[in-house]
């Protein structure tokens, strides 16, 4: 669905059209879930996605349509995921007595792409996930991340390099 059609659905939902709201959620939930899964973890994604839509529904009356509804919603998803990660870090600090769970090595000898993406620097991971996984344009990703387009291009290029290096290291072991 085009960004203009999503924006139209959001504006109609803002006016109380429940069918438009349902269509908006259905049309965006896959992209929102992918962003949340890559910025947090697939295990946490469902809960974070619910928080995203709760925040979006509360913010919908203030949506003016200056940017596309997709960009607006993915920015909310990014901020919600970051808040979730921060909360998890705070919880981990409180639970210092519990020993960390160790990852089990991949018995197939291959590298798990999700795990490799999770090792990226948070800014690079956001740019990479938005452009390469979700399919946002570099301009949309720049708006979502509140930075220049050139910064997004640089972060994506560096993320790709980091992933190639990580894959080589994983294959060497």
N, C-alpha and C positions, 0 to 999 in steps of 0.2 A: 504494500500500500504506500502511496506517495506521501511525502511529508505534508503537502497541502491538504490531502484528504484526512490525515491524522489531526492536523490543526483544526480542520472543520469539525471533526468529531469532538474534539476537546471543547471547542467553543459552543457546540450544541449541548454537550454534557454540562457545561457551565450554566446553560440556561435551563437545566433541569431535565433534559432528554435522557432517560435511563437507558434506552436502547443504544443511543450514541455512546454513552459511558461504557456499556457492556462491549460494544464493538471496538472502542478505543483500547480497553484493557486486553481484549482478545488479540488485537492487531499488534500490540506492543509487548506482550508478556514474554515471548521467546527472547527478544533482544534484551529486555530488562533482566531476565534470568541469567543469560550468558554473561552480562556485565557483572552481576552480583556473584556468580559462581567463580569467575576468574579473579575478582578483586577480594573475595573472601575465601570460600571453598564450596564445592558442590554440595557438601553436607549442610552448609548453612544457608545456601542460596534461597531455598523456599521461604524461610523465615524472613530473610532480608527483603525478598521481593514483596512480601506482605507489608512490611514496613514502608517500602517505597510507595506502594499504592495508597497506603494510609496517609502518608505525607502529601502525595500528589492530590488526593481528594480534598485534603484540608487547604491546599494551596490553589486549587482549581479556580475559586472565585477571583483570585488575584492574577490569573493567567491572562495576559493582554494579547497574546499572539504576535509579539514583536519578533520572536524567533519561532522556529517550527515546534510543534508540540513534541515531536520525537526528541529534539535537542533538549528541550525543557525537561522532559521526563528522564532522559538518560543522565542529565546533570543531577537530578534528584537521586537517581539510582547510585551514581558515583559517590555522592555525599553520604548517602545512607550506608553504603558498603564501607566507606572509610570510618564512619561512626561505629559500625559494628566491629571492625578490626580494632579500633581504639578501645572499645569496651572489652573485647577479648583479651587484649594486652593487660588491661587493668585487672581483670579476673585472674589472669595467670600470675600476676605479681602477688595477688592475695593468697594464692594457693602454692606458695613456694615449697611447702612440705611434700607435695605430691611429686613423685619422680616423673620426668617427661616420658611420653610414649615414643619409642623408637620406631622409625619407618622400617618396614620389611623390604629388603631389596627385591627388585624385579627379577623373578626367576627366569623370565623369557630372554633376558639379556638385553632387552630394548629399554629405551627411556620413555617415561610417561610424560607426554607433552604438558599436561596440566601441572604436573609437579615442576617441570622446568619453567613454565610461565610464572608459577608462584614464587620462584627464586629471583625474578627480576626486581629491580628497583621499583618502588611503588609508582613513581611518575612514568617510568618507561612501560610498566605493566598496564597502567591505565590507557596510555596512548596506543599501545599494541593491541590490547583487547578491543578498544573502541573501533579502531580502523581495520584490523585484520580478522577479528572474530565476529564482531557485531556488524561490520560493514559500513560504519559511518565514514563520511568523507573527512578529509583532513580538516576542512573548514568547520564541520560540525564538531569534530573532536576538540578542536581549538576552542570553540565556544563552550563546550561542556567542561573542559579543563581550565577555562579562563586563562588562556595563554596564547601567544602568537602561533600562527600556522607553521612557521619555520621551526618553532620549538617542538611541535608535534612531529614534524617530519624527522627532526634530529632524534627525538626519543624513540620513534619507531625504528629508524635505521640502527640505532645503538642496541635496541632490544633484539632485533634480528641477529646482530653480531653476537650478542651475549648468548642467545639461544643456539646459534651454530657452534660456538665454543663449548657450551654445556653438552650438546649432543656429541661432539667429538670426544670430550672427556668421558662421557657415559659409554660410548662405544669402545673406548680404549680399555675399559675395565672389564 
